[in-house]
């Protein structure tokens, strides 16, 4: 399993123990690792509701777990803006892009409070398992909103252990997770309309440490 997959999708969670729940209804534990990863990418990307020719930003892209399939979905007339603050991850991403001969990706080195996206051009923005790491979330959400076209889609996916859900935001972040209640309020304060909260979106089989789940917010820039 790729290290970035573990970091982005399941810090301290093993992917084979994860299952999609209704309405997706897939038993990921019965599939191969590659099939599970492919299904996960497909279902997350579907929430963006994008099509060939669109412009999409993958904020906190890492080495391209979502950037690469997004580039294929958008095709040669579309564009992915792949942003991260880690030089190491961006070097790996560029290697993957070269190996897979994907030319419709713009790699961006962001800052802790600004993803450096072009304003008013994005059809959609995706942030997966990176929002909790952001030390200036209000500023980041403001820049994400500014980068979107009117009506553009913003999808935010994070995870939380049940036993941590009652803790403060700061305590949750120390565990590299975040409850949907905090994120939903912050997304709304940033001026987005929350269309849907899928909670849970993805959950793991309970173990001796309890239960954990991944949730997903679909929001829209109204004006």
N, C-alpha and C positions, 0 to 999 in steps of 0.2 A: 504494500500500500504506500502510495506516495506520501512523503512527509507533509506536504502542503494540504493534502486531502485531510489528514488527521488534524492539522491546525485549523483549517477553515470550517470543517464540517463536524468534527467530533473531538474536541479537546477532551482527553481522558475518557473518550467513548470509542468503542470498537465498532467499526462499520457493520460487520456481519450481525451484530446484535440489534441493528436498527430496522424498524419496519415502518412502512407507510401505513397510515390509518385512513378510513373512509374520509372524503369521497375517493381518494386515490385507490385504495384497496389493493395494494401490491404486497406480497409476502417477499420482501427483499432477502430474507434469510435463506430462501430456497433458490436464489440465483447465485451466479458466480460473482466474484468481486467486481469484475469489469462490467457485468450487466447491471449490478446494483449502482455503480457510479454513473453509468449511462442513463439509467432510469431517473436517478436523482437530478442530474443535469437537465434532462428533458422536462421534468415536472417543474423545476424552479424557473427555467427559461420560459415555459409556457405562461407563467404568471405575468410576464412582462408584456405579453400580447404584442409582440413585434413581428415584422415581416421583412423580406428582402428589400434592401435599399434604405432601411432605417439607420439612425445613429443611436448607439447605446453606450453608456458608460458603465464600466465594471470598477467600482471604487473599492480599494483594498484588494486588488486583483490577485496578488501573490504571483505564482508562476503560471497562472492561466487556466485554472481548473474550469472556470466558466467562460473566460475570454475566448479560448479556442473553439468550443462548440458554438458560442455566440457568433464568432467570425464566420463560421460555416452557415449558420442560419441566415445571417444578413447578406451573405453573398458578396460578390465583387463590387456591387453598387452601394453596399452599405458600409458602415464603419463602426468599429469598436474603439472606444477610448479607454484604455487599460491603465488605471492609476494605482500607484502604491508609493509608500514613502521608503521602502526598503530597497536599497541598491542591489542586494543579493538576489531578492526575488525578481526584480526587473531584469537582471542579467539572465536568470533562468528562463524567464518568459521570452526574452528575445531569442534565446537558443531554440525554444520550442517552436516559435513562429518561423524561424529559419528552417528547421527540420521539416515542418509540416507545410512549408511554402504558402503561408498565409500573409497576404500583403495588405489586407484591409484593416489593420490594427495600428492605432497610434499609441505608443507607449509614453506615459506621462509620469514624471517624478513630482509627486505632490508634496505638500507640507502638512504639518500636524493640524492646521486649521483651514486648509484650502486645497481641494483636489485639483485645482488649476484647469478646470474644464471650460471650454468656450461657452459664453452665455447664450441662452435661448436657442440652442441647437439640438439638444438631446430629445429623442422620442421616449427614452426610458433610461433610468438609472438603477443599478443593482448594487446592493451592499450585503454581502453574506459573511457572517461571523467576523466582522471587522469593526462594527459600530461600537461595541463595548470597549474596544481598545482606544477609541478616539478621545483625546484629552480635551478637545474643544468641540463637543457635539453640536452645540447651538450654532456655532460658526459654520461647521461642516454642512449641517442641514440647510443653512441659508444659501451656501454656495451650490449645493445640489439643486435646490429649488430654482436658483437663478439660471442654472444650466439647462433646465427643461423648457421645452416649448409649452405654451398653454395647452392643458389637457394631457401633458406628458405623464408617464407612469413612474412611480418610485416604489421599488420593492426592497424591503428590509427583512432579513432573516437572521435570527439569533436563537440561542439555546438557554435553557434554565433547568437546574435540578429542583425537584419539588421541595426538598428540604431547605433550599436557599431562597425560596420565593418571598418569604416574609422579611428578609433582610433588607437593609438599606441599599440604595444604588451603589454606593462606594464598596460595600461588602460584597455585593454580587460581582462587581467588576474585578475585585481581587481574585475571584474564582474563575475569571474569564467567561462570564455569562451575564445575562440581563433578562429581567422579567418583561413580558409584553406590556404590562401596565405603565412602566416608566417610559418605554419607547413610544407607545401610542400617544401619551401626553406630549412628549417632546416633538413628535412629528406633527401633531396638530398645532402646537404653539408656533412651529416654523411656517405655518400657513398652508399646509397640505390638507386635503380632504381625505380622510381614511375611508376607503371603499370597503375593505374587508380585513378582518383579523382572523387568520387561520391558526387556531390554537386548540389542539396541537396540529402542526403540519406534518411532523415526523416525530416518532417516539421510539425509545429503545425498550427492550425487554427488561423488566425490573431485575435487579440483582441485590447483593448484600448492601450496596450503597444506596438503594432506593430507586426512585424513578426519575428519569429526565426526559425532556422533550425539546423539539425545535418548533418554533412558531414563526409565522410569516405575516407581515403587514403589506397590503397592497394599497397605495395611496396615489392621489392625483393632484397635479398642479391645476388649480381651477382658473387662475388668471395670470 
